[in-house]
Amino acid sequence: MTVYENMLLLEERVKKAAAYMKRLRAENDALRRDIKLITAHNEELQAYVDNYKEDEERISKSIETSLETLNDVGLDNLELSVDDLEAAEQFSAIGGDVTEEMDISDMEMEDIDL
C-alpha cells in the first residue's frame, strides 16, 4: 500500500468517525428531550399524588370531625322504630325527591330520647 492509499484510507475512516459522532450527538439530543419530557411528566404525577394525599387527609379529618360531632350530639340512645328506618331508607333511596308528601315530622318522634 502506498502512502497515498494510506491517506485515502485514513480520510475515509475520519469521515466515518465524524458521521458516527454526528449520529451519536443527534441521539444524545433526542435522549435529552425524552428525559425532559419524562421529568416533566413525573413532576406532574408527583403533584397529582401530593394533591391526592392532601385531599385524602382533608376527607379523613372531615369524617373524624363529623363522627365527633355525632358523638357530641349523643345519638347513641336514639331508638327508631322499623317504620321510621324504612321511611328514612325510602327517602334516601329516591334522593330526597318524594312523590308523596313526606316530612321529617311524619316520623314518630315519641320514642326518641334526646
Secondary structure, 3 states (H helix, E strand, C coil): CCHHHHHHHHHHHHHHHHHHHHHHHHHHHHHHHHHHHHHHHHHHHHHHHHHHHHHHHHHHHHHHHHHHHHHHHCHHHCCCCHHHHHHHHHHHHCCCCCCCCCCHHHCCCCCCCC
